[in-house]
Amino acid sequence: MELDKPIMKTNMLFLIFGLWVMVVAMADKGITVNTSSSSSSRRPKVVNIGALLTVNSVIGRSVKPAIIAAVDDINSNPSILGETHLNLILHDTNCSGFIGTIEALELMEKEVVAAIGPQSSTIAHVISHVVNELQVPLISFGATDPTLAALQYPYFLRMTQSDYYQMSAIADLVEYFEYKEVIAIFVDDDYGRNGISSLGDSLAKNRAKISYKAAFTPGASETDISELLTEINLMESRVYVVHVNPDSGLQIFSIAKKLNMMTSDYVWITTDWLLAVLDSQEPPNPDAMGLVQGVLSLRQHTPNSNYKKTFITKWKNIKEKETNSFNSYALYAYDSVFFLAHAIDTFLKSNQEITFSSDPKLKNNNGSHLQLSALQTFDQGQKLLETLLSTNYTGLTGEIRFDPDKNLVHPAYDVLNMGGTGIRTIGYWSNYSGLSVNSPETLYKKPANSSTSAQRLYSVIWPGETSVKPRGWVFPNNGKPLRIVVPYRHSYKEVVTKDVRSPEGVRGYSIDVFDAAVNLLPYPVPRKYILYGDGVRNPSYSNLVAAVAENIYDAAVGDVTIITNRTRIVDFTQPYMESGLVIVVPVKKSKTSPLAFLQPFTIEMWLVTGGFFLLVGFVVWILEHRLNHEFRGPPSQQIITIFWFSFSTMFFSHRENTVSTLGRLVLLLWLFVVLIINSSYTASLTSILTVQQLTSGIEGLDGMLASNEPIGVQDGSFAYNYLIQELNVAESRIRSLKDSEDYLNALRLGPKLGGVAAIVDELPYIELFMSYTKCEFRIVGQEFTKSGWGFAFQRDSPLALDLSTAILQLSENGELQRIHDKWLASSSCSSKVTEIDVSSLSLSSFWGLFLICGVACFISLSIYFCRVLCQYRRFNPDEEEPHELPEPESARRSERRTFRSTSFKDLIDFYDKKEAEIKEMLKRNRRQVNGHNDSPL
């Protein structure tokens, strides 16, 4: 073993020598490798980082000093990177996509581990492909194009807010001020196009839209911009969203002011480029402020922290700066450098190396002089990217942390209003709670509330130094009046039709309502009426509405019914006429017979009524016979009295007076029953003599659906599709009728002769039709739809809302009713909406009354007979002599006689006696008994 030691030492020397020779040879070929295993544990002294920006620009003049200051602060603070220093390599992209690409390629040759920038979204798109290949993270402080967040650019990190959120904030502003259309003015590059595309998506979520996209090329001349603004000034919308580069943005407002487009009729909203310009000036340039009076703008929100205040103080001491102040992009650039430094520190502490290697895909072919082989891949680029995405840092701009889509968390903007010589903050926007007057930092501590009612901003000073919110639109000043389509009807021309004598060419109820509503608007509405249809038959109203939705016409004025399918493609005004579908059927007069007076009651009712007349008369006779001399006399006379009294109560003309309490009670109840019977008989007989009967079995909607008879509808009406699609009526049953004459003929013929059993149409038309026919037909059932007539406009037309308000004013001041009375006659038949029931009245309707009367008779008779029997028991018919005194024992036996020993004849004789005679005899018997008891034995 000892002999092996010298051999092993010799072998080790040869191995080390061989490795040294290999390293020297590889170094001569330009290949860098890790030659020592101990380097993994040793931090590099210097780490190269790059910076790409346009130095001579609004953003570049603020960003360059901020980046340099950040590098100096990091290198002077050992607590961040320790002994490692950052070496900043800065390249000027010169605001050119081509030069920016060349500068980026040159920067990649310098073995940088990451690059700060660029500020341009256009250059970022190109460079992102380069850094993807070389695996060098690209940290941009100014490229806000939303499409850069795509998976296509994994090495692109945005240290500022995406325009996706900025456009959401602008869309919320547009909704807050209740505007529906905007015109977008933007620079035609990746930054402008993609930002405005995102704005369109955000507006669509709020049911608003971009009515026109006004694009101009980068570096456009003043003449080009002037022509563009002149063109959009002729359009309807007066709400402009300006999304341009900071270096050319103020030129737009300078030209707009010359064109008198900064007055109270206009609304101007800009993205954050305007504040990038104004914040860089301390104080704000009066000339610049004079151009943007009343403009609304956004600024990326950064919290007012002590860290930020320290940076403001430090900025004043920076000598190499071209501006007195800085914009928010300087803060994001400063944070980008610090964020990268903390990520590099974490990266190095995890014992990671920083090495580069040649990319075999990059070779010089065909004698090219591009030196692509000089570009090297950062071997640990993927690891550094992961470290960046997981780093959480709080800087000048607040918390810096990426969400899963590689966007910064808590996006927020200041909402600013330019006025006078200063800039006024009127609120904030955040994707957490929308618009608010409270700063986002305070809202993050509360539950999210982005409801419409919670949105709030302070008051705005609009262009023209007014606090009155501009309407946001005008009629296009391009010589084109509003194209209003009017249905050329064949029937019911009172509603709307052609008028050759009128300058407008149309007339009718709908036209008068529309003109009256337009006259109430605070602005003129130039308009041109265009007839739709040939007048031979009614046009299809569904096709008419579709033509408005397809921008063939601007609006439709006429008897256009508001139904669900139409509201999906156009906007309607407030209904100016209530409407609904009803059913009309033919009727005929009923023929009366000589015995019609018997029809009000059924046979059973007549028999029971007559029986009760006799019963009550007999009961009253029984109750009155002993007391009332009018109910006494010979048997024949008493029978006549019973019949006379019974039937005379029918007319309340009985002449006999009732004196007994029970008789009066029975008579009172019976007279009440007679009153009800008389009233019912009179009403029923009146109906029988005047009623009209339906000629078909259709008595309402259910009857119509159950039958198989043909149904008529107005030609062109929505009722045709409604019956088929909603009520499942067979299409073969439906007949289209052109006008009121067709209505009349079809109903008179009836289904058996080729006509129809009923007509389904809207109530206003039916009222006109019935006034024509003098109530020859009737409405049956109730309206089975509830709708109305309105004026149709293209979706989101602001005129629809203004006219709705005007229609309500017409309704309140009575003008709408006056116009209605002028054109549409009210039908006197409209109240007779159902057939009158003329069936005979049966006993089932009155048995309760008869039962009460019968029970009263029974109770009265029972009480009366009990009273009579009691008297009869005390009465002795054998006593003829008044002075003869009976034996006491026999008297007692007489009083104890029972009803069984009494003959019926004696009872009848007793009943037939007058009540006064019976009482007198009972008194005499009582005195005789008392006298016998008083005599001595």
C-alpha positions, 0 to 999 in steps of 0.5 A, spaced: 500 500 500 505 504 501 508 503 494 501 505 491 501 512 494 507 515 490 503 513 484 496 516 486 500 523 487 503 522 480 496 520 477 493 526 480 498 531 477 497 529 470 489 529 471 490 537 474 494 538 468 490 535 463 484 539 466 488 546 465 490 544 458 482 543 456 480 549 460 485 554 456 483 550 450 476 552 451 477 559 453 481 560 446 474 558 443 470 563 447 467 558 451 466 559 459 465 554 464 465 553 471 472 551 473 472 550 480 467 546 484 468 551 490 465 557 485 458 555 487 459 557 494 462 563 492 458 570 491 460 573 484 463 580 485 458 583 480 452 581 476 450 585 470 443 587 469 440 591 463 436 597 462 432 599 455 428 605 455 427 611 450 432 616 454 429 622 450 422 621 452 417 624 457 417 617 461 425 616 459 427 623 462 423 621 469 425 613 469 433 614 467 435 618 474 430 613 478 434 607 475 441 610 476 439 612 483 436 605 485 442 601 483 446 606 487 442 605 493 443 598 492 450 598 491 451 602 497 447 598 502 450 591 504 444 589 507 441 587 500 446 584 496 452 583 501 459 584 497 455 583 490 454 589 486 450 591 480 453 593 474 447 597 470 448 597 462 443 602 459 441 602 452 437 607 448 431 604 444 430 611 441 422 610 441 423 605 435 422 598 434 427 597 429 433 600 433 430 598 440 431 590 437 438 592 435 439 595 442 436 589 446 440 584 442 447 588 443 445 588 451 444 580 451 451 580 448 453 583 455 451 577 459 446 580 463 441 576 468 435 580 467 433 587 463 429 593 466 424 595 461 422 597 455 417 602 456 414 601 449 409 595 448 411 595 441 418 594 443 416 589 448 413 585 443 419 584 439 424 583 445 420 578 448 421 573 443 429 574 444 429 573 452 424 567 451 430 564 447 436 566 451 432 565 458 433 572 460 427 575 465 424 582 462 422 586 467 418 592 464 416 598 468 412 601 462 409 596 457 402 596 459 399 592 453 394 587 456 396 582 451 403 581 453 401 577 459 399 571 455 403 565 455 406 566 449 411 571 453 413 567 459 419 571 461 416 578 460 414 581 467 410 587 468 412 591 474 406 596 472 399 596 471 396 592 465 391 596 461 386 591 462 385 594 469 385 601 466 380 600 461 376 597 466 376 603 470 375 607 464 369 603 463 366 604 470 367 611 469 363 611 463 357 607 466 358 612 472 356 618 468 351 614 464 354 614 457 353 609 452 357 610 447 364 613 446 369 615 441 376 612 442 382 616 439 388 612 439 395 611 436 395 605 431 400 601 434 400 595 439 400 599 445 394 603 442 390 597 438 390 592 444 388 597 449 382 600 445 380 592 444 380 591 452 376 598 452 371 595 448 370 588 452 370 592 458 364 597 455 360 591 453 360 588 460 356 595 462 352 595 456 356 600 452 360 600 446 365 604 442 361 607 436 368 609 432 375 608 433 379 614 431 386 611 429 392 615 427 399 613 425 405 614 430 408 621 429 402 623 425 402 630 423 398 636 425 394 636 419 392 628 419 390 629 427 386 635 425 382 632 419 381 626 424 378 630 429 374 634 424 371 627 422 369 625 429 366 632 431 361 630 425 359 624 429 353 623 434 358 621 440 361 627 444 365 622 449 372 621 447 377 616 450 384 618 448 389 613 449 396 615 446 403 616 447 405 621 452 410 625 447 404 627 442 398 627 447 398 634 448 398 636 441 391 632 440 388 637 445 391 643 442 388 642 435 381 640 439 381 647 442 382 650 435 376 646 433 372 649 439 372 641 441 373 643 449 366 646 450 361 644 455 358 639 450 364 635 450 367 629 455 374 628 454 377 622 458 384 620 458 389 614 460 394 615 464 399 618 459 396 625 461 399 625 468 405 622 466 406 629 462 403 633 467 407 630 473 413 631 470 412 638 471 413 642 477 409 646 477 404 644 472 406 648 465 400 653 465 400 652 457 399 645 458 393 646 463 390 651 459 389 645 454 386 640 458 381 644 462 375 639 464 379 633 462 378 626 466 384 622 467 387 616 471 394 615 474 396 609 477 395 609 484 401 609 489 400 609 497 403 616 500 408 612 505 414 614 508 418 611 503 415 615 498 416 621 501 424 619 502 424 618 495 421 625 493 426 628 498 432 624 494 429 626 487 431 633 489 438 632 490 439 628 484 443 632 479 443 628 473 436 629 471 432 633 466 425 634 470 424 638 476 419 632 478 417 625 476 411 621 474 409 614 477 413 610 472 419 613 475 417 609 482 415 603 478 422 603 475 425 604 482 421 598 485 423 594 479 431 595 480 430 593 488 425 588 486 430 584 482 436 585 487 432 582 492 430 576 487 438 576 485 439 575 493 435 570 494 437 566 488 444 567 490 443 564 497 440 558 494 447 556 492 445 558 484 450 559 479 450 565 474 453 561 468 452 562 460 452 558 454 452 558 447 445 556 444 446 551 438 440 554 434 444 561 433 450 560 428 452 564 423 450 561 416 452 563 409 457 568 411 452 573 415 456 578 419 450 579 425 454 575 430 448 571 432 453 566 436 455 572 441 448 571 444 449 566 450 443 563 454 442 564 461 443 557 464 439 559 470 434 564 467 428 559 469 430 559 476 431 566 477 424 567 473 421 562 478 424 566 484 422 573 481 415 570 481 415 568 488 418 574 491 414 579 495 416 586 496 413 592 498 416 598 495 414 605 493 408 603 489 406 599 495 406 591 495 409 588 489 407 581 488 404 577 482 398 573 481 397 567 477 396 571 471 403 575 472 399 581 474 401 585 480 396 584 485 391 590 488 391 594 481 388 601 483 388 608 479 387 615 482 381 619 478 383 626 477 380 632 474 383 638 470 381 645 473 384 651 473 392 651 474 391 644 478 389 637 478 384 635 483 383 628 485 375 626 485 376 619 487 379 612 486 378 606 482 380 599 484 378 592 482 376 590 489 371 596 490 370 600 483 369 607 484 370 610 491 372 617 494 376 613 499 383 610 498 384 603 496 388 602 502 382 603 507 377 599 502 382 593 502 380 592 510 373 592 509 368 587 505 368 588 497 362 592 495 362 593 487 355 594 487 352 600 482 349 604 488 356 604 492 360 607 486 361 614 488 366 620 486 366 627 488 363 633 483 367 634 476 368 641 473 367 639 465 370 643 459 367 650 459 368 650 466 361 648 468 359 643 473 353 640 469 354 634 466 354 634 458 349 630 455 354 626 451 351 626 444 348 630 439 345 629 432 350 628 427 353 634 424 354 631 417 347 633 414 344 626 415 337 627 419 335 621 423 332 616 419 325 614 421 321 608 418 314 608 418 309 602 417 305 604 411 298 601 413 293 598 409 288 598 415 286 602 421 289 608 417 287 613 423 294 610 427 299 611 422 299 612 414 301 616 408 299 623 407 301 626 400 299 633 402 303 633 409 310 635 408 313 630 412 309 625 408 305 621 414 300 622 419 296 619 424 296 618 432 303 615 432 306 621 428 302 626 432 305 623 439 312 622 436 312 630 434 309 632 441 314 628 444 320 631 440 318 638 441 319 637 449 326 635 448 331 641 449 334 640 443 332 639 435 331 633 432 332 633 424 328 627 422 326 624 415 320 619 415 321 613 410 315 609 409 315 601 410 311 597 405 306 598 399 300 600 402 296 594 399 297 590 405 300 591 412 308 590 413 311 585 417 312 589 424 318 584 426 322 585 419 321 593 420 324 592 427 329 588 425 331 593 419 332 598 425 337 593 429 341 592 422 342 600 422 338 600 416 334 605 419 335 609 426 328 609 429 321 606 428 315 610 429 308 607 429 304 602 432 310 597 434 308 593 439 313 592 445 314 584 445 320 580 448 323 578 442 323 585 439 326 588 446 332 583 445 335 587 438 332 594 439 331 599 445 323 601 446 321 608 449 316 608 454 309 605 452 305 611 449 299 606 448 297 600 453 295 594 449 293 587 449 290 581 445 283 580 445 278 575 442 272 578 438 266 574 436 259 575 432 253 575 436 245 575 435 239 578 438 235 572 442 228 571 439 222 572 445 216 568 445 209 569 448 211 565 454 217 569 456 215 571 462 215 564 465 222 563 463 226 567 469 224 561 474 224 554 473 218 549 474 220 547 480 221 554 482 214 556 480 211 550 484 215 552 490 214 559 490 206 558 489 206 553 494 209 558 499 204 563 498 198 559 500 202 556 506 204 563 508 196 565 507 194 559 511 198 560 517 197 567 517 189 565 517 190 560 523 194 565 527 189 571 526 182 567 526 181 568 533 183 575 534 182 579 527 175 579 525 177 580 518 179 573 518 172 571 520 166 569 517 162 564 513 167 558 510 167 560 503 169 567 505 174 565 509 177 561 503 177 567 499 180 571 504 186 566 504 187 566 497 187 573 496 191 575 502 196 570 500 197 572 493 196 580 494 203 580 498 206 579 492 205 586 490 205 588 497 197 590 496 194 586 502 189 590 505 188 585 511 191 588 518 195 583 522 194 584 529 197 578 533 205 578 534 206 571 531 202 573 525 206 579 524 213 575 525 211 570 519 208 576 515 215 580 516 219 574 514 215 572 508 215 580 505 222 579 505 222 573 501 217 576 496 222 582 495 228 578 493 224 574 489 221 580 485 227 583 484 230 577 481 224 575 477 225 583 474 232 582 473 232 575 469 226 577 465 230 584 463 236 580 461 231 575 457 228 580 453 235 584 451 240 579 451 244 578 445 247 571 444 254 568 441 253 565 435 259 560 436 261 556 442 267 561 444 266 564 450 274 566 452 281 564 451 280 557 453 274 556 449 278 558 443 284 553 444 279 548 445 275 549 439 278 547 432 274 553 428 278 558 424 281 564 427 282 571 424 288 575 425 291 582 422 295 581 417 302 583 419 301 583 426 305 579 432 299 575 434 300 570 428 306 568 431 304 568 438 298 564 437 302 558 434 309 559 438 306 561 445 299 558 445 300 552 440 294 553 436 295 550 429 297 554 423 292 551 419 286 554 423 289 562 423 287 566 417 290 573 415 285 578 414 287 585 411 282 590 414 276 591 417 272 589 411 275 583 411 274 582 419 266 584 418 265 579 412 269 573 416 265 574 422 258 574 418 260 568 414 262 564 420 266 558 420 261 554 416 261 559 410 269 560 409 269 565 415 272 565 422 269 563 429 273 569 432 278 574 431 284 575 435 287 582 435 290 588 439 285 592 443 286 599 440 284 596 433 278 592 436 275 598 439 276 602 432 273 596 429 267 595 433 266 603 432 265 602 425 260 596 426 256 599 431 257 594 436 255 588 432 260 584 435 263 583 442 269 582 446 269 575 450 273 574 456 279 578 458 285 581 455 290 575 455 297 579 454 299 586 457 303 590 452 303 597 449 306 601 443 312 604 443 318 607 439 323 603 437 331 605 437 337 602 435 340 599 442 343 604 447 340 610 443 340 616 448 334 618 444 330 613 447 331 615 454 329 622 453 323 621 449 321 616 454 321 622 459 317 626 454 312 621 453 311 621 461 310 629 461 305 628 455 301 623 459 301 628 465 299 634 462 293 631 458 296 632 451 297 624 450 289 623 452 287 629 447 291 626 441 288 620 443 281 623 443 283 626 436 284 620 432 281 614 436 274 614 437 272 610 444 268 604 443 261 604 447 261 597 446 268 596 450 264 595 456 260 589 454 266 584 454 262 578 456 256 574 454 250 575 459 248 569 463 240 568 461 239 561 464 232 560 468 233 561 476 232 555 480 230 553 486 238 552 488 239 559 489 233 561 494 232 554 498 235 558 504 230 563 504 224 558 503 227 554 509 227 560 513 220 562 512 218 555 513 221 554 520 218 561 522 211 558 520 212 552 524 215 555 530 209 560 530 204 555 529 207 550 534 207 556 539 200 558 537 197 551 538 200 550 545 197 556 547 190 554 544 191 547 548 192 550 554 186 554 554 182 548 552 184 544 558 181 550 562 175 551 558 168 546 560 163 546 554 158 542 559 156 548 563 150 552 560 147 555 566 152 561 569 148 560 576 149 553 577 155 551 581 158 544 580 160 540 585 167 541 587 169 534 586 166 534 579 169 541 577 176 538 579 175 532 575 173 537 569 180 540 570 183 534 570 180 531 563 186 529 558 186 531 551 184 523 549 177 524 552 176 530 548 172 530 541 175 533 535 169 537 534 169 540 541 176 542 539 174 545 532 168 549 536 173 551 541 178 554 536 172 557 532 170 561 538 173 568 538 179 570 543 175 575 547 169 570 548 174 564 551 177 569 555 170 571 558 168 564 559 175 562 563 174 568 567 167 566 569 169 559 571 174 562 575 169 566 579 164 560 580 170 556 582 172 561 587 165 562 590 164 555 591 170 554 595 168 560 599 161 558 602 161 554 609 160 547 609 
